[in-house]
Amino acid sequence: LLCVTYGAGGHNVVNPVAGAYAEQVPLLVVSGGPGEAEQKLAGVHHQAK
C-alpha cells in the first residue's frame, strides 16, 4: 500500500511503481486530489517539466 499526496507526491512515486510492476510486486497506490471547489475554480492542470 502506497499513500501519496496530490501533485508532487504522485510524481515522486512513478519510478517506484514502475519498478514494482516490472518485478510483479502487487501494489495499491492511493493518491489525494484537488477538492471540488478547486477543480471548478482553476480546473485541473497537468504539470510537466
N, CA, C and O atoms as a GROMACS GRO file, in nm:
protein
  196
    1LEU      N    1   0.086  -0.117   0.000
    1LEU     CA    2   0.000   0.000   0.000
    1LEU      C    3   0.089   0.122   0.000
    1LEU      O    4   0.182   0.132   0.080
    2LEU      N    5   0.062   0.214  -0.088
    2LEU     CA    6   0.139   0.337  -0.100
    2LEU      C    7   0.043   0.455  -0.101
    2LEU      O    8  -0.042   0.464  -0.190
    3CYS      N    9   0.055   0.544  -0.004
    3CYS     CA   10  -0.030   0.662   0.005
    3CYS      C   11   0.054   0.785  -0.025
    3CYS      O   12   0.160   0.804   0.036
    4VAL      N   13   0.009   0.868  -0.118
    4VAL     CA   14   0.084   0.988  -0.155
    4VAL      C   15  -0.008   1.108  -0.160
    4VAL      O   16  -0.130   1.094  -0.168
    5THR      N   17   0.051   1.226  -0.156
    5THR     CA   18  -0.025   1.350  -0.167
    5THR      C   19  -0.049   1.383  -0.313
    5THR      O   20   0.015   1.327  -0.402
    6TYR      N   21  -0.141   1.473  -0.336
    6TYR     CA   22  -0.172   1.521  -0.470
    6TYR      C   23  -0.057   1.606  -0.521
    6TYR      O   24   0.001   1.683  -0.444
    7GLY      N   25  -0.023   1.594  -0.646
    7GLY     CA   26   0.081   1.678  -0.706
    7GLY      C   27   0.217   1.612  -0.702
    7GLY      O   28   0.238   1.505  -0.759
    8ALA      N   29   0.309   1.678  -0.633
    8ALA     CA   30   0.448   1.630  -0.631
    8ALA      C   31   0.461   1.490  -0.572
    8ALA      O   32   0.544   1.411  -0.616
    9GLY      N   33   0.379   1.459  -0.474
    9GLY     CA   34   0.384   1.325  -0.415
    9GLY      C   35   0.355   1.217  -0.518
    9GLY      O   36   0.420   1.112  -0.519
   10GLY      N   37   0.259   1.242  -0.603
   10GLY     CA   38   0.227   1.147  -0.708
   10GLY      C   39   0.338   1.134  -0.811
   10GLY      O   40   0.366   1.024  -0.861
   11HIS      N   41   0.402   1.245  -0.842
   11HIS     CA   42   0.512   1.242  -0.939
   11HIS      C   43   0.632   1.165  -0.884
   11HIS      O   44   0.703   1.099  -0.960
   12ASN      N   45   0.654   1.173  -0.755
   12ASN     CA   46   0.771   1.110  -0.695
   12ASN      C   47   0.762   0.958  -0.688
   12ASN      O   48   0.862   0.892  -0.662
   13VAL      N   49   0.646   0.901  -0.710
   13VAL     CA   50   0.633   0.755  -0.699
   13VAL      C   51   0.624   0.685  -0.834
   13VAL      O   52   0.604   0.564  -0.839
   14VAL      N   53   0.641   0.758  -0.943
   14VAL     CA   54   0.630   0.696  -1.075
   14VAL      C   55   0.735   0.586  -1.093
   14VAL      O   56   0.701   0.475  -1.133
   15ASN      N   57   0.860   0.614  -1.064
   15ASN     CA   58   0.965   0.513  -1.081
   15ASN      C   59   0.949   0.395  -0.985
   15ASN      O   60   0.962   0.281  -1.029
   16PRO      N   61   0.922   0.417  -0.856
   16PRO     CA   62   0.900   0.301  -0.769
   16PRO      C   63   0.781   0.214  -0.813
   16PRO      O   64   0.787   0.092  -0.801
   17VAL      N   65   0.676   0.276  -0.862
   17VAL     CA   66   0.561   0.198  -0.909
   17VAL      C   67   0.600   0.118  -1.034
   17VAL      O   68   0.561   0.002  -1.047
   18ALA      N   69   0.676   0.179  -1.124
   18ALA     CA   70   0.723   0.107  -1.242
   18ALA      C   71   0.812  -0.011  -1.202
   18ALA      O   72   0.804  -0.118  -1.262
   19GLY      N   73   0.896   0.009  -1.102
   19GLY     CA   74   0.981  -0.099  -1.053
   19GLY      C   75   0.901  -0.214  -0.995
   19GLY      O   76   0.931  -0.331  -1.020
   20ALA      N   77   0.799  -0.180  -0.918
   20ALA     CA   78   0.712  -0.283  -0.860
   20ALA      C   79   0.640  -0.360  -0.971
   20ALA      O   80   0.625  -0.482  -0.964
   21TYR      N   81   0.596  -0.288  -1.074
   21TYR     CA   82   0.530  -0.353  -1.187
   21TYR      C   83   0.626  -0.448  -1.258
   21TYR      O   84   0.590  -0.562  -1.291
   22ALA      N   85   0.750  -0.402  -1.281
   22ALA     CA   86   0.849  -0.484  -1.351
   22ALA      C   87   0.882  -0.610  -1.273
   22ALA      O   88   0.909  -0.715  -1.332
   23GLU      N   89   0.881  -0.600  -1.141
   23GLU     CA   90   0.913  -0.715  -1.056
   23GLU      C   91   0.789  -0.796  -1.019
   23GLU      O   92   0.798  -0.891  -0.942
   24GLN      N   93   0.674  -0.757  -1.073
   24GLN     CA   94   0.546  -0.824  -1.048
   24GLN      C   95   0.510  -0.825  -0.900
   24GLN      O   96   0.463  -0.926  -0.847
   25VAL      N   97   0.535  -0.712  -0.834
   25VAL     CA   98   0.501  -0.696  -0.692
   25VAL      C   99   0.364  -0.629  -0.684
   25VAL      O  100   0.346  -0.521  -0.739
   26PRO      N  101   0.268  -0.691  -0.617
   26PRO     CA  102   0.136  -0.627  -0.603
   26PRO      C  103   0.149  -0.495  -0.527
   26PRO      O  104   0.220  -0.486  -0.428
   27LEU      N  105   0.079  -0.394  -0.575
   27LEU     CA  106   0.090  -0.262  -0.514
   27LEU      C  107  -0.042  -0.187  -0.533
   27LEU      O  108  -0.100  -0.189  -0.641
   28LEU      N  109  -0.087  -0.123  -0.428
   28LEU     CA  110  -0.205  -0.039  -0.434
   28LEU      C  111  -0.161   0.103  -0.403
   28LEU      O  112  -0.104   0.128  -0.297
   29VAL      N  113  -0.186   0.196  -0.495
   29VAL     CA  114  -0.149   0.336  -0.476
   29VAL      C  115  -0.274   0.417  -0.449
   29VAL      O  116  -0.370   0.412  -0.526
   30VAL      N  117  -0.273   0.492  -0.339
   30VAL     CA  118  -0.383   0.580  -0.303
   30VAL      C  119  -0.329   0.722  -0.306
   30VAL      O  120  -0.233   0.754  -0.236
   31SER      N  121  -0.390   0.806  -0.389
   31SER     CA  122  -0.341   0.943  -0.406
   31SER      C  123  -0.453   1.042  -0.378
   31SER      O  124  -0.570   1.018  -0.409
   32GLY      N  125  -0.414   1.153  -0.320
   32GLY     CA  126  -0.510   1.262  -0.299
   32GLY      C  127  -0.538   1.333  -0.430
   32GLY      O  128  -0.476   1.303  -0.532
   33GLY      N  129  -0.630   1.425  -0.426
   33GLY     CA  130  -0.664   1.503  -0.545
   33GLY      C  131  -0.720   1.637  -0.505
   33GLY      O  132  -0.748   1.660  -0.387
   34PRO      N  133  -0.737   1.727  -0.601
   34PRO     CA  134  -0.792   1.858  -0.570
   34PRO      C  135  -0.938   1.847  -0.527
   34PRO      O  136  -1.011   1.759  -0.574
   35GLY      N  137  -0.980   1.935  -0.439
   35GLY     CA  138  -1.119   1.938  -0.397
   35GLY      C  139  -1.209   1.988  -0.508
   35GLY      O  140  -1.162   2.042  -0.608
   36GLU      N  141  -1.339   1.970  -0.491
   36GLU     CA  142  -1.434   2.011  -0.594
   36GLU      C  143  -1.427   2.160  -0.621
   36GLU      O  144  -1.435   2.202  -0.737
   37ALA      N  145  -1.413   2.240  -0.516
   37ALA     CA  146  -1.407   2.385  -0.534
   37ALA      C  147  -1.285   2.424  -0.617
   37ALA      O  148  -1.294   2.510  -0.705
   38GLU      N  149  -1.172   2.362  -0.589
   38GLU     CA  150  -1.050   2.393  -0.664
   38GLU      C  151  -1.065   2.351  -0.811
   38GLU      O  152  -1.019   2.421  -0.901
   39GLN      N  153  -1.128   2.238  -0.834
   39GLN     CA  154  -1.148   2.192  -0.971
   39GLN      C  155  -1.234   2.290  -1.049
   39GLN      O  156  -1.206   2.319  -1.166
   40LYS      N  157  -1.339   2.340  -0.986
   40LYS     CA  158  -1.429   2.433  -1.053
   40LYS      C  159  -1.365   2.569  -1.072
   40LYS      O  160  -1.388   2.635  -1.174
   41LEU      N  161  -1.286   2.612  -0.975
   41LEU     CA  162  -1.225   2.745  -0.980
   41LEU      C  163  -1.112   2.752  -1.082
   41LEU      O  164  -1.110   2.841  -1.167
   42ALA      N  165  -1.019   2.659  -1.074
   42ALA     CA  166  -0.899   2.668  -1.156
   42ALA      C  167  -0.887   2.556  -1.258
   42ALA      O  168  -0.799   2.560  -1.344
   43GLY      N  169  -0.972   2.458  -1.250
   43GLY     CA  170  -0.956   2.343  -1.337
   43GLY      C  171  -0.842   2.256  -1.288
   43GLY      O  172  -0.773   2.291  -1.192
   44VAL      N  173  -0.821   2.146  -1.353
   44VAL     CA  174  -0.712   2.056  -1.316
   44VAL      C  175  -0.601   2.077  -1.418
   44VAL      O  176  -0.622   2.063  -1.539
   45HIS      N  177  -0.483   2.109  -1.369
   45HIS     CA  178  -0.369   2.138  -1.456
   45HIS      C  179  -0.271   2.022  -1.454
   45HIS      O  180  -0.245   1.963  -1.349
   46HIS      N  181  -0.217   1.991  -1.569
   46HIS     CA  182  -0.112   1.889  -1.578
   46HIS      C  183   0.021   1.961  -1.568
   46HIS      O  184   0.044   2.061  -1.634
   47GLN      N  185   0.109   1.909  -1.484
   47GLN     CA  186   0.239   1.972  -1.465
   47GLN      C  187   0.345   1.890  -1.537
   47GLN      O  188   0.360   1.771  -1.511
   48ALA      N  189   0.417   1.953  -1.626
   48ALA     CA  190   0.526   1.886  -1.697
   48ALA      C  191   0.651   1.973  -1.686
   48ALA      O  192   0.645   2.095  -1.700
   49LYS      N  193   0.762   1.908  -1.662
   49LYS     CA  194   0.888   1.983  -1.652
   49LYS      C  195   0.984   1.936  -1.757
   49LYS      O  196   1.096   1.987  -1.766
   0.00000   0.00000   0.00000
